[in-house]
Amino acid sequence: MQAFDKVVKSIGNWVIYNIARYEGYQITFHLEEDGIILSLRSKEVSNRQLRSPFFIELMLIIFLVEFLKGSLLVALLPIYMKNSLGLTAWSVGVAFSLQYVGDNLFRSPFGWLAERLGYKKTMSGALIMTVIAVVIIAFTSAPVWLAIACLILGIGTSPLWPCAMTGVTEISGPNNSNGTAIGALEMASLMGIGAGPIAMNFLMQRTGSNYHTSFLVLIGCGIVLVLVALLLPGKTKSINLHTTVEEVRHKNILMLIKSKIVLLIKSVKKTLYEVKHTLKVSWLVYPALFLQSFVIGILTPVITLYVQNELGFSPNMYSLLLIAGGGITVITLIPCGKLIDRFGTAPFLHCGFLLAAVSISIFSMVHSVPLVFTFVALIGISYAFILPGWNTYVSHLVPKGERGAVWGFFLTLQGSGMVVGPIVSGRLWDVMGHEAPFIASSVVMVILFIVHLLLTRKSPPKMKAVS
């Protein structure tokens, strides 16, 4: 029976191979336990690839992770730590900063691990840490433990975007059209960020501000995350005659471990060498990567304070505001991704940075509800231009070798702004008033516009998709 199955698979592979050659697919072979497996890759991200189980699993994981983080960081933790536990705003800021530190510090190592261990082991192992973090938050009240939990939460979610961007790059290739795929991932991210606080606000109102119930719901969300991560593909098996001979030769387990460590060190050195010699970009890219998230970090800790304290919005009205801004962004992400694939990133990033600078600055000066919603919608549209455009732009800078490590390095540098931003924002709020963080955010957007303009004029990359 097994022989018959192998014959059928061989015939099927032969048919698929010839059809794929006729249709212009790129064909690769992988040796699995059940035989030779064909892998096909088209020249562009097709609708079929966006509906593949792997991509859907990535989108679901991104949605659930951002749902969990949005629930904690936006809706629950600030109020829980300050009002229920009586902690200072500085304690809240430190906890948030530690979360961002854990997220960014481990992105590059996890990107490197994902290429060696595969998506399944990397993501499932890391996401178990998110469950542990929520359990600590739910059952402890000491500031030190809450800070440690936020650090663990950041570490547990750190491999998310390196794995996601590496997966998209593997599907489409670094020089093909991947704006649509990135737009879909950004849409899933924003939907999770928006749905989390809205769901938690609703749950808190229905349960009489019972934080314990909300934390239990998030623990269940974390368990679902781990289960979905276990469905991700593992590392493709390959023949390595050198490793096989070494394992037979080193009967002593200590010698075998030593040989593995030596191979690991050589692999790390090779990775660093390849990143250093293949990553050739303008120095302006590095401050731009930092500023792109720094501007978000400035707004993150103060937006809730501004809406509740200065505008006097109720939690339900705040949820409507989140729906307005996030909904507009989600609706326009996919069309923007398709237009970016067609026309390139430059016009969308230029318009996005300028529109965001104007909208954020005026948002901090208006108190009329219709005007607040109008400028929130404009901010959402500007981010629909920026998010897929910027990630698509950066993806074209990633060399073919060591994509996971390079993406991890880029995302670590980009995310470091989220560590510094909240600290600067809190200081500006205390010293200069509630408008200062928003004005600072607008200034940073203008700087990003100038930097990107210089990048496109200095070395104009071919950002337009190949048709």
VOVEXBA-939947 format. One record per residue (C-alpha): x, y, z. Coordinates in Angstrom, 3 decimals. Example, Ala and Ser with C-alpha at 12.3 -4.5 7.8 and 13.67 -1.06 7.14 Angstrom:
<c1 12.300, c2 -4.500, c3 7.800>
<c1 13.670, c2 -1.060, c3 7.140>
# end
This chain:
<c1 0.000, c2 0.000, c3 0.000>
<c1 2.835, c2 2.384, c3 0.813>
<c1 4.489, c2 1.563, c3 -2.497>
<c1 1.222, c2 2.339, c3 -4.309>
<c1 0.980, c2 5.700, c3 -2.511>
<c1 4.517, c2 6.586, c3 -3.545>
<c1 3.744, c2 5.731, c3 -7.171>
<c1 0.644, c2 7.933, c3 -7.106>
<c1 2.618, c2 10.800, c3 -5.512>
<c1 5.366, c2 10.435, c3 -8.119>
<c1 2.863, c2 10.608, c3 -10.963>
<c1 1.171, c2 13.589, c3 -9.321>
<c1 4.495, c2 15.368, c3 -8.891>
<c1 5.341, c2 14.717, c3 -12.549>
<c1 2.019, c2 16.218, c3 -13.684>
<c1 2.373, c2 19.221, c3 -11.376>
<c1 5.954, c2 19.738, c3 -12.504>
<c1 5.017, c2 19.940, c3 -16.183>
<c1 1.999, c2 22.160, c3 -15.571>
<c1 4.070, c2 24.457, c3 -13.383>
<c1 6.802, c2 24.736, c3 -16.008>
<c1 4.179, c2 25.678, c3 -18.605>
<c1 2.652, c2 28.322, c3 -16.311>
<c1 6.038, c2 29.857, c3 -15.493>
<c1 6.359, c2 28.886, c3 -11.841>
<c1 9.651, c2 28.633, c3 -9.985>
<c1 10.064, c2 25.002, c3 -8.845>
<c1 12.098, c2 23.756, c3 -5.882>
<c1 12.419, c2 20.281, c3 -4.397>
<c1 12.486, c2 19.290, c3 -0.720>
<c1 13.225, c2 15.828, c3 0.641>
<c1 10.644, c2 14.877, c3 3.276>
<c1 10.036, c2 11.597, c3 5.089>
<c1 7.285, c2 10.690, c3 2.620>
<c1 9.359, c2 11.392, c3 -0.460>
<c1 10.241, c2 14.342, c3 -2.670>
<c1 7.967, c2 17.324, c3 -2.222>
<c1 7.549, c2 19.952, c3 -4.928>
<c1 7.386, c2 23.627, c3 -3.929>
<c1 6.028, c2 26.133, c3 -6.429>
<c1 6.390, c2 29.893, c3 -6.295>
<c1 4.864, c2 32.282, c3 -8.788>
<c1 6.498, c2 35.541, c3 -9.765>
<c1 3.948, c2 37.668, c3 -7.917>
<c1 1.763, c2 37.362, c3 -4.872>
<c1 -1.451, c2 35.924, c3 -6.297>
<c1 -4.840, c2 35.719, c3 -4.682>
<c1 -4.311, c2 31.967, c3 -4.278>
<c1 -1.169, c2 32.574, c3 -2.202>
<c1 -2.943, c2 35.144, c3 -0.033>
<c1 -5.555, c2 32.463, c3 0.683>
<c1 -2.976, c2 29.802, c3 1.497>
<c1 -3.156, c2 28.186, c3 4.972>
<c1 0.262, c2 29.587, c3 5.879>
<c1 -0.694, c2 33.177, c3 5.090>
<c1 -4.086, c2 32.848, c3 6.797>
<c1 -2.376, c2 31.455, c3 9.902>
<c1 0.025, c2 34.404, c3 9.883>
<c1 -2.871, c2 36.845, c3 9.630>
<c1 -4.761, c2 35.115, c3 12.450>
<c1 -1.702, c2 35.116, c3 14.730>
<c1 -1.040, c2 38.795, c3 14.009>
<c1 -4.684, c2 39.653, c3 14.723>
<c1 -4.749, c2 37.740, c3 18.024>
<c1 -1.381, c2 39.056, c3 19.219>
<c1 -2.370, c2 42.650, c3 18.512>
<c1 -5.794, c2 41.985, c3 20.057>
<c1 -4.104, c2 40.805, c3 23.246>
<c1 -1.558, c2 43.623, c3 23.331>
<c1 -4.143, c2 46.262, c3 22.455>
<c1 -6.435, c2 45.014, c3 25.209>
<c1 -3.651, c2 45.164, c3 27.786>
<c1 -1.750, c2 48.278, c3 26.772>
<c1 -4.653, c2 50.488, c3 25.688>
<c1 -7.732, c2 49.430, c3 27.644>
<c1 -6.664, c2 47.592, c3 30.806>
<c1 -3.145, c2 48.153, c3 32.133>
<c1 -3.019, c2 51.981, c3 32.340>
<c1 -6.296, c2 52.230, c3 34.275>
<c1 -5.683, c2 49.014, c3 36.237>
<c1 -2.205, c2 50.036, c3 37.402>
<c1 -3.034, c2 53.660, c3 38.168>
<c1 -6.606, c2 53.539, c3 39.488>
<c1 -6.964, c2 50.033, c3 40.941>
<c1 -3.419, c2 49.480, c3 42.244>
<c1 -2.659, c2 53.133, c3 42.944>
<c1 0.644, c2 53.156, c3 41.068>
<c1 2.194, c2 56.319, c3 39.662>
<c1 2.150, c2 57.273, c3 35.989>
<c1 5.926, c2 56.792, c3 35.978>
<c1 5.431, c2 53.155, c3 37.003>
<c1 3.033, c2 52.711, c3 34.112>
<c1 5.574, c2 54.256, c3 31.768>
<c1 8.365, c2 52.006, c3 33.000>
<c1 6.201, c2 48.912, c3 32.489>
<c1 5.318, c2 50.022, c3 28.965>
<c1 8.950, c2 50.755, c3 28.154>
<c1 10.006, c2 47.303, c3 29.368>
<c1 7.394, c2 45.743, c3 27.116>
<c1 8.851, c2 47.583, c3 24.131>
<c1 12.396, c2 46.720, c3 25.251>
<c1 11.565, c2 43.010, c3 25.320>
<c1 9.776, c2 43.252, c3 21.977>
<c1 12.625, c2 44.993, c3 20.182>
<c1 15.647, c2 43.479, c3 21.898>
<c1 14.726, c2 39.938, c3 20.842>
<c1 13.402, c2 40.560, c3 17.340>
<c1 16.707, c2 40.023, c3 15.588>
<c1 17.642, c2 36.844, c3 17.545>
<c1 14.180, c2 35.381, c3 16.966>
<c1 14.398, c2 36.270, c3 13.261>
<c1 17.672, c2 34.358, c3 13.140>
<c1 16.133, c2 31.420, c3 15.029>
<c1 13.106, c2 31.298, c3 12.722>
<c1 15.362, c2 30.576, c3 9.752>
<c1 17.040, c2 27.696, c3 11.608>
<c1 14.212, c2 26.196, c3 13.685>
<c1 11.246, c2 27.043, c3 11.468>
<c1 8.126, c2 29.079, c3 12.150>
<c1 6.350, c2 26.470, c3 14.303>
<c1 8.975, c2 26.050, c3 17.026>
<c1 9.923, c2 29.721, c3 17.116>
<c1 6.405, c2 31.158, c3 17.279>
<c1 4.817, c2 28.540, c3 19.544>
<c1 7.687, c2 28.699, c3 22.036>
<c1 7.592, c2 32.488, c3 22.162>
<c1 3.819, c2 32.740, c3 22.410>
<c1 3.814, c2 30.450, c3 25.450>
<c1 5.657, c2 33.308, c3 27.146>
<c1 2.755, c2 35.665, c3 26.401>
<c1 0.402, c2 33.331, c3 28.259>
<c1 2.810, c2 33.307, c3 31.226>
<c1 2.937, c2 37.121, c3 31.158>
<c1 -0.851, c2 37.507, c3 31.275>
<c1 -1.049, c2 34.961, c3 34.119>
<c1 1.468, c2 37.020, c3 36.132>
<c1 -0.508, c2 40.218, c3 35.486>
<c1 -3.770, c2 38.538, c3 36.471>
<c1 -2.587, c2 37.032, c3 39.763>
<c1 -0.015, c2 39.524, c3 41.092>
<c1 -0.167, c2 43.186, c3 42.064>
<c1 3.402, c2 44.108, c3 42.971>
<c1 4.914, c2 46.732, c3 40.622>
<c1 8.063, c2 44.651, c3 40.138>
<c1 6.114, c2 41.601, c3 38.992>
<c1 3.954, c2 43.696, c3 36.674>
<c1 7.065, c2 45.194, c3 35.119>
<c1 8.583, c2 41.722, c3 34.682>
<c1 5.332, c2 40.497, c3 33.130>
<c1 5.407, c2 43.347, c3 30.609>
<c1 9.010, c2 42.467, c3 29.744>
<c1 8.036, c2 38.804, c3 29.221>
<c1 5.067, c2 39.923, c3 27.112>
<c1 7.393, c2 41.900, c3 24.874>
<c1 9.814, c2 38.996, c3 24.508>
<c1 6.981, c2 36.590, c3 23.713>
<c1 5.598, c2 38.718, c3 20.897>
<c1 8.970, c2 39.799, c3 19.470>
<c1 9.244, c2 37.122, c3 16.706>
<c1 5.851, c2 38.069, c3 15.255>
<c1 6.868, c2 40.590, c3 12.611>
<c1 10.276, c2 39.100, c3 11.686>
<c1 8.497, c2 35.797, c3 10.964>
<c1 5.624, c2 37.524, c3 9.158>
<c1 7.839, c2 39.690, c3 6.956>
<c1 10.162, c2 36.780, c3 6.196>
<c1 7.134, c2 34.714, c3 5.190>
<c1 5.863, c2 37.456, c3 2.872>
<c1 9.316, c2 37.877, c3 1.340>
<c1 9.543, c2 34.117, c3 0.732>
<c1 6.178, c2 34.173, c3 -1.018>
<c1 6.780, c2 37.169, c3 -3.250>
<c1 10.535, c2 37.641, c3 -3.319>
<c1 12.252, c2 40.876, c3 -2.212>
<c1 11.962, c2 42.505, c3 -5.651>
<c1 8.403, c2 41.527, c3 -6.549>
<c1 5.049, c2 43.007, c3 -5.600>
<c1 4.397, c2 42.416, c3 -1.928>
<c1 2.503, c2 45.578, c3 -1.056>
<c1 -0.798, c2 43.673, c3 -1.201>
<c1 0.414, c2 40.990, c3 1.193>
<c1 1.939, c2 43.532, c3 3.575>
<c1 -1.268, c2 45.563, c3 3.418>
<c1 -3.242, c2 42.454, c3 4.402>
<c1 -0.951, c2 41.833, c3 7.380>
<c1 -1.172, c2 45.468, c3 8.440>
<c1 -4.957, c2 45.239, c3 8.147>
<c1 -5.004, c2 42.209, c3 10.447>
<c1 -2.721, c2 44.060, c3 12.866>
<c1 -4.869, c2 47.178, c3 12.986>
<c1 -8.051, c2 45.154, c3 13.308>
<c1 -6.559, c2 43.410, c3 16.339>
<c1 -5.317, c2 46.664, c3 17.857>
<c1 -8.756, c2 48.221, c3 17.439>
<c1 -10.865, c2 45.204, c3 18.375>
<c1 -8.944, c2 44.512, c3 21.593>
<c1 -9.663, c2 47.781, c3 23.437>
<c1 -13.241, c2 47.899, c3 22.129>
<c1 -13.958, c2 44.353, c3 23.306>
<c1 -12.330, c2 44.969, c3 26.692>
<c1 -14.244, c2 48.229, c3 27.229>
<c1 -17.477, c2 46.391, c3 26.468>
<c1 -16.529, c2 43.481, c3 28.755>
<c1 -15.520, c2 45.808, c3 31.590>
<c1 -18.836, c2 47.623, c3 31.359>
<c1 -20.819, c2 44.364, c3 31.341>
<c1 -18.895, c2 42.878, c3 34.293>
<c1 -18.765, c2 45.998, c3 36.441>
<c1 -15.054, c2 46.688, c3 35.859>
<c1 -14.029, c2 43.151, c3 36.799>
<c1 -10.392, c2 43.013, c3 35.698>
<c1 -10.005, c2 39.374, c3 36.706>
<c1 -12.591, c2 38.274, c3 34.127>
<c1 -10.885, c2 40.316, c3 31.420>
<c1 -7.503, c2 38.806, c3 32.231>
<c1 -8.967, c2 35.273, c3 32.098>
<c1 -10.363, c2 36.027, c3 28.627>
<c1 -6.920, c2 37.167, c3 27.500>
<c1 -5.324, c2 34.011, c3 28.927>
<c1 -7.720, c2 32.003, c3 26.757>
<c1 -6.744, c2 34.171, c3 23.792>
<c1 -3.089, c2 33.364, c3 24.452>
<c1 -3.794, c2 29.628, c3 24.535>
<c1 -5.553, c2 29.878, c3 21.156>
<c1 -2.496, c2 31.717, c3 19.837>
<c1 -0.196, c2 28.869, c3 20.817>
<c1 -2.497, c2 26.323, c3 19.168>
<c1 -2.567, c2 28.295, c3 15.899>
<c1 1.231, c2 28.667, c3 15.994>
<c1 1.532, c2 24.871, c3 16.162>
<c1 -0.130, c2 24.752, c3 12.724>
<c1 2.657, c2 26.805, c3 11.137>
<c1 5.158, c2 24.971, c3 8.922>
<c1 8.323, c2 23.711, c3 10.531>
<c1 11.818, c2 23.739, c3 9.124>
<c1 12.177, c2 21.961, c3 5.784>
<c1 14.298, c2 18.857, c3 6.131>
<c1 17.335, c2 18.530, c3 3.941>
<c1 20.158, c2 16.080, c3 3.434>
<c1 23.336, c2 17.012, c3 5.284>
<c1 25.898, c2 14.235, c3 4.861>
<c1 28.464, c2 16.082, c3 6.989>
<c1 26.120, c2 16.259, c3 9.965>
<c1 25.157, c2 12.603, c3 9.583>
<c1 28.784, c2 11.462, c3 9.580>
<c1 29.579, c2 13.667, c3 12.595>
<c1 26.678, c2 12.243, c3 14.581>
<c1 27.859, c2 8.710, c3 13.890>
<c1 31.479, c2 9.527, c3 14.642>
<c1 30.846, c2 11.302, c3 17.945>
<c1 29.407, c2 8.519, c3 20.049>
<c1 30.210, c2 10.541, c3 23.149>
<c1 27.286, c2 12.894, c3 23.828>
<c1 29.588, c2 15.609, c3 25.201>
<c1 31.640, c2 15.601, c3 22.024>
<c1 28.456, c2 15.771, c3 19.965>
<c1 27.195, c2 18.788, c3 21.939>
<c1 30.576, c2 20.467, c3 21.557>
<c1 30.521, c2 19.940, c3 17.800>
<c1 27.012, c2 21.408, c3 17.603>
<c1 28.123, c2 24.499, c3 19.540>
<c1 31.069, c2 24.969, c3 17.189>
<c1 28.766, c2 24.716, c3 14.196>
<c1 26.394, c2 27.205, c3 15.806>
<c1 29.189, c2 29.733, c3 16.386>
<c1 30.351, c2 29.352, c3 12.790>
<c1 26.783, c2 29.840, c3 11.574>
<c1 26.354, c2 33.035, c3 13.634>
<c1 29.643, c2 34.446, c3 12.345>
<c1 28.620, c2 33.621, c3 8.787>
<c1 25.272, c2 35.338, c3 9.320>
<c1 26.875, c2 38.520, c3 10.680>
<c1 29.370, c2 38.557, c3 7.830>
<c1 26.661, c2 38.197, c3 5.197>
<c1 24.484, c2 40.891, c3 6.779>
<c1 27.439, c2 43.278, c3 6.974>
<c1 28.514, c2 42.747, c3 3.359>
<c1 25.111, c2 42.402, c3 1.672>
<c1 23.236, c2 45.217, c3 3.453>
<c1 24.182, c2 48.300, c3 1.425>
<c1 21.788, c2 51.152, c3 2.176>
<c1 22.038, c2 54.903, c3 2.777>
<c1 22.783, c2 55.985, c3 6.347>
<c1 19.536, c2 58.002, c3 6.276>
<c1 17.577, c2 54.740, c3 6.391>
<c1 18.618, c2 54.080, c3 9.995>
<c1 17.298, c2 57.321, c3 11.590>
<c1 14.174, c2 56.972, c3 9.446>
<c1 13.567, c2 53.487, c3 10.840>
<c1 13.877, c2 54.871, c3 14.363>
<c1 11.677, c2 57.919, c3 13.796>
<c1 8.921, c2 55.915, c3 12.106>
<c1 8.091, c2 54.169, c3 15.387>
<c1 9.250, c2 56.994, c3 17.668>
<c1 6.346, c2 59.071, c3 16.398>
<c1 3.923, c2 56.314, c3 17.403>
<c1 5.629, c2 55.869, c3 20.768>
<c1 5.054, c2 59.547, c3 21.509>
<c1 1.290, c2 59.190, c3 21.062>
<c1 0.731, c2 55.768, c3 22.637>
<c1 0.771, c2 56.634, c3 26.370>
<c1 -0.996, c2 60.014, c3 26.115>
<c1 -3.819, c2 59.431, c3 23.659>
<c1 -6.060, c2 57.803, c3 26.283>
<c1 -5.271, c2 60.511, c3 28.821>
<c1 -6.016, c2 63.236, c3 26.284>
<c1 -9.318, c2 61.748, c3 25.138>
<c1 -10.602, c2 61.068, c3 28.661>
<c1 -9.171, c2 64.002, c3 30.621>
<c1 -9.053, c2 66.821, c3 28.068>
<c1 -11.924, c2 65.940, c3 25.729>
<c1 -14.061, c2 64.307, c3 28.409>
<c1 -14.999, c2 61.312, c3 26.283>
<c1 -16.682, c2 58.343, c3 27.946>
<c1 -15.269, c2 54.829, c3 27.378>
<c1 -18.037, c2 54.094, c3 24.862>
<c1 -17.316, c2 57.322, c3 22.973>
<c1 -13.615, c2 56.438, c3 23.050>
<c1 -14.478, c2 53.073, c3 21.510>
<c1 -16.391, c2 54.872, c3 18.732>
<c1 -13.328, c2 57.039, c3 18.126>
<c1 -11.146, c2 53.928, c3 17.852>
<c1 -13.628, c2 52.400, c3 15.420>
<c1 -13.634, c2 55.563, c3 13.309>
<c1 -9.863, c2 55.885, c3 13.079>
<c1 -9.026, c2 52.187, c3 12.912>
<c1 -11.927, c2 51.383, c3 10.593>
<c1 -10.890, c2 54.006, c3 8.052>
<c1 -7.326, c2 52.708, c3 8.155>
<c1 -8.348, c2 49.072, c3 7.716>
<c1 -10.732, c2 49.849, c3 4.855>
<c1 -8.099, c2 51.795, c3 2.922>
<c1 -5.111, c2 49.499, c3 3.580>
<c1 -5.800, c2 46.912, c3 0.858>
<c1 -6.528, c2 49.471, c3 -1.902>
<c1 -3.411, c2 51.384, c3 -0.887>
<c1 -1.368, c2 48.185, c3 -1.011>
<c1 -2.574, c2 47.459, c3 -4.554>
<c1 -1.867, c2 51.035, c3 -5.672>
<c1 1.597, c2 50.857, c3 -4.120>
<c1 2.284, c2 47.679, c3 -6.117>
<c1 1.259, c2 49.551, c3 -9.258>
<c1 2.656, c2 53.062, c3 -8.816>
<c1 5.419, c2 52.629, c3 -6.221>
<c1 5.864, c2 53.781, c3 -2.629>
<c1 7.213, c2 57.325, c3 -3.020>
<c1 3.980, c2 59.286, c3 -3.702>
<c1 2.077, c2 57.488, c3 -0.951>
<c1 4.786, c2 58.004, c3 1.669>
<c1 5.159, c2 61.677, c3 0.757>
<c1 1.401, c2 62.268, c3 1.036>
<c1 1.079, c2 60.096, c3 4.154>
<c1 3.782, c2 61.890, c3 6.139>
<c1 2.476, c2 65.359, c3 5.290>
<c1 -1.176, c2 64.455, c3 5.913>
<c1 -0.283, c2 62.900, c3 9.274>
<c1 1.757, c2 65.953, c3 10.319>
<c1 -1.117, c2 68.338, c3 9.631>
<c1 -3.869, c2 66.106, c3 11.047>
<c1 -2.099, c2 65.255, c3 14.332>
<c1 -1.216, c2 68.867, c3 15.072>
<c1 -4.773, c2 70.133, c3 14.483>
<c1 -6.280, c2 67.180, c3 16.383>
<c1 -4.668, c2 68.438, c3 19.596>
<c1 -6.287, c2 71.861, c3 19.186>
<c1 -9.939, c2 70.978, c3 18.522>
<c1 -12.632, c2 70.018, c3 21.032>
<c1 -15.697, c2 69.777, c3 18.822>
<c1 -16.789, c2 66.147, c3 18.512>
<c1 -17.371, c2 66.273, c3 14.700>
<c1 -13.952, c2 67.866, c3 14.155>
<c1 -12.260, c2 65.333, c3 16.442>
<c1 -13.745, c2 62.451, c3 14.453>
<c1 -12.852, c2 64.153, c3 11.157>
<c1 -9.181, c2 64.556, c3 12.011>
<c1 -9.001, c2 61.056, c3 13.493>
<c1 -10.281, c2 59.768, c3 10.133>
<c1 -7.605, c2 61.793, c3 8.308>
<c1 -4.933, c2 60.367, c3 10.607>
<c1 -6.242, c2 56.881, c3 9.789>
<c1 -6.004, c2 57.542, c3 6.053>
<c1 -2.475, c2 58.886, c3 6.419>
<c1 -1.391, c2 55.717, c3 8.218>
<c1 -3.007, c2 53.591, c3 5.517>
<c1 -0.579, c2 55.312, c3 3.141>
<c1 2.409, c2 55.023, c3 5.464>
<c1 2.201, c2 51.466, c3 6.852>
<c1 2.224, c2 49.326, c3 3.671>
<c1 4.275, c2 51.932, c3 1.806>
<c1 7.052, c2 52.046, c3 4.392>
<c1 7.258, c2 48.277, c3 4.899>
<c1 7.266, c2 47.724, c3 1.137>
<c1 10.032, c2 50.305, c3 0.778>
<c1 12.104, c2 48.612, c3 3.484>
<c1 11.451, c2 45.142, c3 2.024>
<c1 13.252, c2 46.176, c3 -1.165>
<c1 16.335, c2 46.938, c3 0.909>
<c1 16.498, c2 43.396, c3 2.316>
<c1 19.119, c2 41.228, c3 0.553>
<c1 18.317, c2 37.692, c3 -0.515>
<c1 20.613, c2 36.113, c3 2.068>
<c1 19.723, c2 36.042, c3 5.784>
<c1 16.319, c2 37.673, c3 5.319>
<c1 15.155, c2 36.761, c3 8.805>
<c1 18.202, c2 38.280, c3 10.520>
<c1 18.083, c2 41.455, c3 8.398>
<c1 14.350, c2 41.881, c3 8.957>
<c1 14.940, c2 41.352, c3 12.662>
<c1 17.682, c2 44.002, c3 12.646>
<c1 15.510, c2 46.487, c3 10.751>
<c1 12.493, c2 45.892, c3 12.971>
<c1 14.616, c2 46.129, c3 16.123>
<c1 15.957, c2 49.514, c3 15.046>
<c1 12.510, c2 50.625, c3 13.968>
<c1 10.897, c2 49.440, c3 17.186>
<c1 13.486, c2 51.091, c3 19.411>
<c1 11.574, c2 54.320, c3 18.899>
<c1 8.719, c2 52.750, c3 20.834>
<c1 11.043, c2 52.473, c3 23.844>
<c1 12.138, c2 56.107, c3 23.815>
<c1 8.844, c2 57.616, c3 22.627>
<c1 6.719, c2 57.007, c3 25.754>
<c1 9.422, c2 58.406, c3 28.042>
<c1 9.730, c2 61.593, c3 25.969>
<c1 5.951, c2 61.834, c3 25.681>
<c1 5.352, c2 61.628, c3 29.421>
<c1 7.975, c2 64.258, c3 30.107>
<c1 6.501, c2 66.604, c3 27.495>
<c1 3.019, c2 66.117, c3 28.936>
<c1 4.152, c2 66.916, c3 32.501>
<c1 6.353, c2 69.915, c3 31.643>
<c1 4.761, c2 71.569, c3 28.597>
<c1 1.128, c2 70.466, c3 28.620>
<c1 -1.146, c2 68.078, c3 26.746>
<c1 -0.536, c2 69.639, c3 23.321>
<c1 3.246, c2 69.172, c3 23.383>
<c1 3.387, c2 65.426, c3 22.516>
<c1 1.093, c2 65.950, c3 19.516>
<c1 3.130, c2 68.888, c3 18.225>
<c1 6.316, c2 66.844, c3 18.663>
<c1 4.724, c2 63.977, c3 16.732>
<c1 3.844, c2 66.352, c3 13.886>
<c1 7.401, c2 67.680, c3 13.762>
<c1 8.757, c2 64.136, c3 13.522>
<c1 6.373, c2 63.431, c3 10.619>
<c1 7.753, c2 66.455, c3 8.778>
<c1 11.305, c2 65.215, c3 9.418>
<c1 10.341, c2 61.793, c3 8.029>
<c1 8.954, c2 63.450, c3 4.909>
<c1 12.232, c2 65.318, c3 4.369>
<c1 14.352, c2 62.215, c3 5.025>
<c1 12.322, c2 60.082, c3 2.621>
<c1 12.473, c2 62.824, c3 0.002>
<c1 16.260, c2 62.844, c3 0.286>
<c1 16.382, c2 59.034, c3 0.098>
<c1 14.322, c2 58.878, c3 -3.075>
<c1 16.327, c2 61.656, c3 -4.742>
<c1 19.736, c2 60.428, c3 -3.615>
<c1 19.266, c2 56.814, c3 -4.693>
<c1 15.854, c2 56.322, c3 -6.271>
<c1 15.032, c2 52.624, c3 -5.912>
<c1 12.716, c2 50.821, c3 -8.263>
<c1 9.776, c2 50.572, c3 -5.981>
<c1 7.231, c2 49.946, c3 -8.684>
<c1 6.165, c2 46.326, c3 -8.898>
<c1 7.252, c2 44.206, c3 -11.811>
<c1 4.239, c2 43.255, c3 -13.878>
# end
